[in-house]
Amino acid sequence: MPLLDIKTGTITEKGQIVIPKSLRERFPSGEKVAIISYDDRIELRPISSVNEALSCAYSAEKSLKKDWDSKEEDEAWKNL
């Protein structure tokens, strides 16, 4: 994905950041975003793009939870 623009902002004492207007205009007002934290950066992504990328993981988690979310499994893994 090519880099389109770099802007700066300041994190306030309350942890708030203003997204510059030129960047906000690229997304619809009221759109939900995912805030993704890495060791060296934070990304804001439209929640729809994250849902699409993780849909397989969500499906796998639901099906595997039936087998793995048990007292027996917790006991087997607790000392590893």
C-alpha angles and dihedrals in degrees: 000000000000122000108250105178145345122215131170132230138172127239110228126216087263091054094252124145127189112224107219113253094240089060096040090055090066091068132052117261111257095023113149116238134198115228108214119192125204129174092265106022149021122229129199113206132173105262090231091064092049092048091052093048094047100038091102091050092049091051093048092047092055094049096042093046090070090061101033105038099081140111089246093056092046090052093048093051102036097095098044 
